[in-house]
Amino acid sequence: MLSFGNADKFAYMKTVLIIRKMNPEKLETIKKFLPIQHIYRQIKTDSLYDFVIIVGKDYKKYFNEMK
């Protein structure tokens, strides 16, 4: 499942990846395309998502060249 939405606040300085369900293969794919440095594990077995990406004010570092 993939969805987009707003974070709880707009003050995130750094883009972060939050792991909700451990899936090493998908994690490596994400890290290949978005080499996010701030990764946190917040495992929630009832989560609809494997991962959550919160885009911070450093978004150009990760998304500037995407078209």
C-alpha positions in Angstrom: 0.0 0.0 0.0 1.2 3.5 -0.9 -0.2 6.7 0.3 0.8 10.4 0.7 -0.1 12.8 3.4 1.2 15.6 5.6 3.3 15.0 8.7 2.1 16.0 12.1 4.2 19.2 11.8 6.2 21.0 9.2 9.3 21.5 11.3 11.3 18.4 10.3 14.8 19.6 9.4 16.0 16.2 8.1 14.3 13.6 5.9 13.7 10.4 7.9 12.8 6.8 7.2 10.8 5.0 9.8 10.6 1.3 9.6 7.2 0.0 10.7 7.5 -3.6 9.5 10.9 -5.3 8.9 11.3 -6.1 5.3 15.1 -6.2 4.4 14.6 -6.5 0.7 12.3 -3.5 0.4 14.6 -1.6 2.8 17.6 -2.1 0.6 15.6 -0.9 -2.4 14.5 2.3 -0.7 18.1 2.9 0.5 19.3 2.5 -3.1 17.1 5.2 -4.5 16.9 7.4 -1.4 20.1 7.2 0.6 18.4 8.6 3.7 20.8 8.8 6.6 18.3 9.1 9.5 16.6 5.7 9.9 14.5 4.7 12.9 12.8 1.5 13.9 9.3 1.9 15.3 7.9 -1.6 14.6 4.1 -1.7 14.7 2.7 -5.1 13.8 -0.7 -3.6 13.1 0.7 -0.9 10.7 -0.7 -0.8 7.2 2.8 0.4 6.0 6.2 -1.2 5.9 7.9 2.2 5.9 7.1 5.9 6.5 9.2 8.6 4.9 9.0 12.0 6.4 10.3 14.6 4.0 12.3 17.3 5.8 13.6 20.7 4.8 16.6 18.9 3.3 14.3 17.4 0.6 16.4 18.8 -2.3 19.2 16.5 -1.3 17.0 13.5 -2.1 14.4 14.7 -4.6 16.0 17.5 -6.6 16.9 15.4 -9.6 13.7 13.4 -9.7 11.4 14.3 -12.6 
